[in-house]
Amino acid sequence: MTVSSSAGGHGRCLGNGAMALRWLSVRSLGQRGADHWGSLCRVMARGLCEALIYHKHGDPLRVVRLETLKPPQLGDTDVRAQMLAAPINPSDINMVQGTYPILPNLPAVGGNEGVGQVLEVGSRVTNLKPGDWVIPSDAGLGTWRTETVDNMNRFSKVPNNLPLLCAATLGVNTCTAYRMLYDFETLKPGDSVIQNAANSGVGQAAIQIAKAMGLTTINIVRDRPDLQQLTDRMKSMGAHYVITEEALRKPDMEELFKKVPRPHLALNGVGGKSATEILRHLVKGGTMVTYGGMAKQPITVPASALIFKNVKIQGFWMTRWKQDHGHDLVQEMISVLCDFIQAGKLRAPVCTKVKFQDYTTALKAATTPFISSKQILIM
Ligand SMILES: NC(=O)c1ccc[n+]([C@@H]2O[C@H](COP(=O)([O-])OP(=O)(O)OC[C@H]3O[C@@H](n4cnc5c(N)ncnc54)[C@H](OP(=O)(O)O)[C@@H]3O)[C@@H](O)[C@H]2O)c1
């Protein structure tokens, strides 16, 4: 049996590359619990590894299971890395469900983001060595596994003194926030940005990067019983204003714009009414960038916003950006973001660490609303 990596690629079916995406599934691993670590060591000693695999699309809690695999042989330009930590992101869930625009060949290993430590490199690999920390350069690595073997160009190096959770969550959400803040509008200190899903992984990165850029952030979240706690947490990251979806629709918002300039940029990860509302507050000629559609609702753009305010409606997809810009520019962006982390300007989103073998707990939490904590599988 061959197992493809989970995701990413070029708007086509994945897992068809010649590189080391083929894994021999040995058997389902029925073992759980306290003896898992001993089991894992025995597995690794036999040259095997463990991975969270799905053989068909569907509810992640039903179709994802832990299996033992045999990694492929290391080629001349390949890198073997031990995965250390990998998050569960909404796009990972959508891929398992079969609803994401790009899908792997099945069976597939889940996960697109994470951090690993290089164990071994092929004879022609010059940019990486054992001990280095790496993150995927693009989507599709299938990071929910204990070990991976893939071409050197599919990895970007990160300093191995980064906090583990920062490294594990750097490659997708943090990069997305960074690109959206820099690539669509020329923002200067004192300008403002408005965003919904502001407590998401992308949103938390946007708050911190925007703060480092001297921008004021207006952060929209859904109301909840522990709103004050969430607000405090977001403000401790650098959020200036935290406002509920309900308050966003009220005339009181005009009071805010007596103190804060209207935003040039709106970041939309939700869609539906929420997108229309943040769009309404943009300055004339401003831009709304849509990167996610958590509400699964289409976006309504009032004609007046286009005619009288000439707002620009754009979209962003990190996967496409990485394809279009190539490995060197991806590595450059990662290096800039690592500098932010090392300068104390960027920390990981709020996370819950979950042992790899407790993946069902993590999958459940990752698909539950209002959890506000990124589930990170620790291998
Ligand atoms: N375009 C790209 O390149 C790109 C890159 C990264 C991520 N994304 C997308 O960005 C979105 C956020 O990803 P993430 O990993 O940052 O998310 P996350 O950390 O898992 O957080 C999910 C966020 O979505 C909010 N949410 C969930 N359902 C909602 C609904 N029905 N209405 C309004 N808000 C809702 C959650 O709010 P509560 O706390 O209120 O539940 C939370 O803020 C996803 O759609 C993801 O696929 C896109």
The ligand as a Gaussian input file, in Angstrom:
#p B3LYP/6-31G(d) Opt

LIG

0 1
 N       -5.664000      31.467000       2.849000
 C       -4.657000      30.946000       3.507000
 O       -3.541000      30.835000       3.024000
 C       -4.892000      30.495000       4.913000
 C       -3.819000      30.242000       5.756000
 C       -4.080000      29.891000       7.067000
 C       -5.378000      29.734000       7.492000
 N       -6.391000      29.930000       6.615000
 C       -7.787000      29.845000       7.025000
 O       -7.986000      30.801000       8.026000
 C       -9.015000      30.392000       8.884000
 C       -8.498000      30.436000      10.312000
 O       -7.462000      29.470000      10.441000
 P       -6.695000      29.319000      11.833000
 O       -5.841000      28.110000      11.794000
 O       -6.092000      30.619000      12.144000
 O       -7.957000      29.065000      12.750000
 P       -8.063000      28.573000      14.266000
 O       -6.866000      28.997000      15.021000
 O       -8.454000      27.150000      14.262000
 O       -9.307000      29.427000      14.751000
 C      -10.553000      29.329000      14.115000
 C      -11.186000      30.686000      14.188000
 O      -12.379000      30.707000      13.435000
 C      -13.431000      31.243000      14.257000
 N      -14.686000      30.645000      13.831000
 C      -14.991000      29.350000      13.733000
 N      -16.231000      29.196000      13.268000
 C      -16.742000      30.438000      13.081000
 C      -17.968000      30.950000      12.613000
 N      -18.966000      30.128000      12.245000
 N      -18.126000      32.286000      12.554000
 C      -17.127000      33.124000      12.927000
 N      -15.930000      32.694000      13.366000
 C      -15.735000      31.373000      13.437000
 C      -13.039000      30.813000      15.647000
 O      -13.724000      31.625000      16.557000
 P      -14.293000      31.064000      17.972000
 O      -13.157000      31.143000      18.930000
 O      -15.369000      32.040000      18.235000
 O      -14.780000      29.662000      17.749000
 C      -11.542000      31.114000      15.599000
 O      -11.303000      32.480000      15.707000
 C       -9.422000      29.003000       8.408000
 O      -10.511000      29.134000       7.541000
 C       -8.198000      28.548000       7.654000
 O       -8.493000      27.560000       6.688000
 C       -6.164000      30.319000       5.352000

